[in-house]
Amino acid sequence: MTSERERTYHHGDLRRAILTAALDVITTEGPAALSLRDLARRAGVSHAAPAHHFKDRTGLLTAVAAEGYALFADALTGAPDLRERGAAYVRFAATHPAHFQVMFQPDLYRTDDPDLLAARARATDALRAGVSDLPPAGRGQDDRLAGVAAWSLAHGFATLLLTGNLSDAMEGRDPEEAFRALAGMVFVPEKRRDG
């Protein structure tokens, strides 16, 4: 029989335990493999316990996405310029692959969740700040398109890296350094392009 102390421990720690187990499953098997019943088994609690914190699978994935965007915003905020924000983007994807997978699949979660919206807004602001810090010659006529270009470069590189599609091209290079080199090829001042 479970003691009161063990029940209290599990109850106080359950949300984090379920999230951690979910991140492990997503990393190894993908989001489609998630099951609240399986996560409860992994956490050593009743099959109904995860529903207390997340209601359902979509609620759990919403919590994963919200946590991911909050961590992502923190990772981007400290970067001094666009190139370093891109390197931070790549680092985040490499160190948080489960969050990264879920965050960019809005069909998996509740897009109107207040925690998710706040975290995503912080991340978006951090990304946009990197573009607005570029000199006008380095971003062209349209800030929004420059932002899309920067996002596409960082997200595309990170996705290709996580899916193993850059193994040959990387030849043992540090992914962040490789990204910095790529960003330098794309976001260069007009004077250098014309010269």
PyMOL commands that set and color helices and strands:
alter all, ss='L'
color gray80, all
select helices_A, chain A and resi 4-29+31-33+36-43+49-54+57-77+82-95+97-103+106-108+114-132+136-139+143-162+167-170+175-186+190-194
alter helices_A, ss='H'
color red, helices_A
deselect
rebuild
show_as cartoon
